[in-house]
Amino acid sequence: MEMYVSLFQQHAVTSGEVLLELTETHLREMGVTTIGHRLLLTKRIRDMKGTGSASVSLDGRMNSIGELFQSVVVLYSESVGNVDKRLYRTMPDSRMYLTERGVEQARRAGQRIKDIIANESIACYISPFTRSKQTFDAVKLAFRNDQVTWTEEPRIREQEWGNFQDPEKVEEVMEERRKIGSFYFRFPTGESGADVYDRVSSFLETLYRDMKKGRCKQNILLVTHGLTSRLFLMRYFHWEVERFHRLWNLENGEFVVLELQPEGGYILTTELKSE
């Protein structure tokens, strides 16, 4: 488990022989404070005992227990563009900023996320849009500075609808979109949902690499947007296009949680609204 590599090295757990002797009590004494992590580690050690093998590479990384423990949270908040569509005539979508209500939504969401992960660390990937950065600024108030790392990630930005938008023409475009489907429809001078799906897929590859290299923390926060959130879930869980079309966007200030299971793999613990 790469998040605990330095901890295992500190306690000289650098050989398969020593690894197979670890118990939950040992893990607690070493500083593995999360109960779920200790249970999953001891289960994997038991499994390795059953096969009679445990490998430790030269740099001390435990190959047989190399998956990370993560909960993934997807979140976004209300912007001025949600309140007054006329702003899109003169303000790019990327510059839409949070309303006072949006800031408060993000602040409350940060506290709820803190209640979930307690004192564990969290790695944040943030859309470059102004409202996403403001959301992150409000969320991180709930955490100690040493709990949080972050990086800007353009691939989880909102779907590009084009440049400026005329609200009087948007309804006509949206009607065409409803007929074609939001996954396939391409906005004039903008993106289709399928385009966003492709860049989310590319981001997931980076996320997996970051996990394996130990760059991620115990939890991951994605500060992203409505349609992008649904496409992230679609891509991760391999949902069909029709299921994606039936899902509703989250309300502003809501978030979803993907929780790692003891047997491995994630489940969606948040109920999504659908048609």
N, C-alpha and C positions, 0 to 999 in steps of 0.2 A: 504494500500500500504506500504509494509514493508520498502522501502527505506526512507519513510517519517515518520516512527513511532516516532523517537526521536523528529522530528519537531512538530508533532501533540501533543506529550506529553508536550513539552516546552510551547505550547500555550494552554494547558489545554483542548485539544479536546480529552477527554477520556471517553465520554459517547455518546450513540447513540443519545440522545436528542440534544446535542451540534453539533454533526456531521451533522445532518439533516438540521441545520441552515446555514452551510457553503455556501458561494457563491464564484464565481471566484475571486471577489475583495478580499475576505478574504484570499483566497489561495495565491494570489499575495503578499499581505501584510505579510503573514507568511513566504514567501521566496520560494514558488514554482515558479521558474523562467521560466521553460519550458512551452510554450503555450500548446503544445499537452498534457502534463501531467495535466495541469489545466482543459482543456476541457474534458478529459476522466474522471477525478475525479468528476467534476460537473455533467457529464452525469450519472455516477454511483450513485451519491447522489440523483439525480432526480429519477432514477429508484427505489432506496430504499424508497423514499417518496411515490412512487406509490404503493409499497407493504406494506408500513406502518411499515417497520422494518429496524433497523440498529443495528448490534451487535458489541460490543467492549469487547474483552476478558480482564481478570484481569490484564494482563501485558501491556495493552494499545494497542495491535495489532488489527487493524481494520479488522475483519474477512471478511466483505462483500466487501472490496476493497483491498484484499490481494495480487493481482497479481502485479508483478514487470514490470516496463517499461524498455525494453531492446532493443538495436539494436545489432545484432550479426554479427561480421565481421570475415571472414576466409581469411587467407593470407599466402603466402610463396614466397621465392625469389630464384634467380639463385645461384647454388653451382658449385664447381669445377667439380663435377661428371656430371653435365649437359654439361659441355664443353669438358671433356676428359673422356670417358667411361673406358679407360684403368686403371684409378685409382682404379676402383672397384676390380682389381686383388689383391691389397695389402692394401687397406684402407677400413675399414668397412663403410657401408652406414651411420651409426650413427655419424661418425666423419667427413663426408664431410663438408667442410666449404664454406662460401660464397665467390664468386669472388668479385672484386672491383665493378663490375657492379651490382652484387646482393646486396651489401651494399647500393649502390645508389638507387636501386629499392625500398628497404625497407625504406630508408630515405624519398623518395618521397611519398611512400604509407602512411607513418606515417603522413605526412603533409596533405594528402588528407583525411585521417581518422579524423584528428584534425579539418579540415574544416567542417566535418559532425557533430561531437559531440560538437564542440566548447569548452566550459569550464565545460562540464559535466564530471563526474567521469567514470572510465573504469576499469573493472576487467579482467585480462589477464590470459588465460590458455595456457601454452607453451609446445610443444613437447620437450622431452629431447635431441633431436638431436642437434648437434653443430650448424648447419645452422639455426635452429629455434631460438636458443638462440641469435645468432648474429642478426637475423632478428628483434627480439624483442628489442635488444639493440639499433638498428638503429631507429626503430619505435618510441620508447619512448622519443627520443630526441625532438620530436614535442610537448611533454606534460610537464606540471609542475609535479614535483615529487609527490605532494599531490593529483594529479588526478588519479594516477595509483597504482593498487595493482596487484600482479601476483603470480602464483603458477605453478610449473612444473606438467605436466599431461601426464604420459607415455601412456595412452590409446589413445591419438590422434597422436602418432608417425606414421611414414610412414609404409606401408605394408612391412613385412619382406620378402625379396627375398631369404633368405638363408644367408650364411656367406660371404665369398669372392665370387666374380663373375668373370667368364671368358668371356670377350666380344665376343670371337669367338664362344662361345656356346650359348650366350644369344639369338641370332636371331632365332636359332632352337627352343628354349624354348618359345620365343614370338610367333612364328608361331603356336605352339601347343595351346598357350593361346588364340590366336585369334579364333581358331576353337572351343574351349570349352567355351570361354567367361570369361572376367576378374573377374566377380563376383564369378564364380565357380572354376576357375583354381587355383590349389595349386602349388606354386613353390617348387621344391625339397628342403627339409629342411627348407622351409619357410611357408608363410601363403597364404590362399586364400582370395579373396575379402570378402567372407562371414565371415571369421574369424575377419577381420577388422570391418565389420558391427556389429558383436556381441560386440566387445569391445567399439565401438562408442556408441552402445545402452546402455552399462553399464555407460559410461561417461555421457550420457544425463540424466540418473537417478540422478547422483551426481549433475549435473548442476541444475536440478529442485529443489533438496533439498537445494542447496546453495541459490537459489532464494528465496525460502520460508523462509529460516532462516535469510535472510537479509545479507548474506555474499557477494552477488554480488553488483556491483555498478549500475549506470544508464545505462551503456553499457557494453558489453562483447566483448572481442577480443580473437579469437582462432588463435594461431600461429601454423599452422599445415602443411599439405602436399597435393599433388595433388589428388591422389586416395582417401585419407582419407577425404578430403574436399567433394568430390562427394558423398561418403558414408554417411557423416554427413548429407548432404542435403537429400539424399534418405531416411535415417532413420527418420529425423524430419518431412518431408512432406509425408511419407508413399508412396514413388514412387515405381512403379513396377521395377523388375529387368531389363526388356527390356528397360525401359526408362533410367536407369542407364547406360546400355551398349551403348546407343546412345549419351550420353553426352561426351564432350571433357574435358580434364583437363584444368584448368586455365593456362594462360601464367604466367611465372615467374614475380613476382611483382604485379600481379593483385589480387583483392579481391572481395568478394561478400558481400552484405549487406542484412540482414533479418530485416525488420522494423515492429515494433508493430503497429497494427491498432487501431483506436479509439474504435472499437467494440470488440477488443480483438483478439488474434492470430497474427501470423506473416505472412508477404508476402515476397517473394524474389524480391527485387527491381533491381537486376542485371540480365541482359540477358545472359544466358549461351549458348555457341556454342554447336551444336549437329549435328549428321549426318542427 
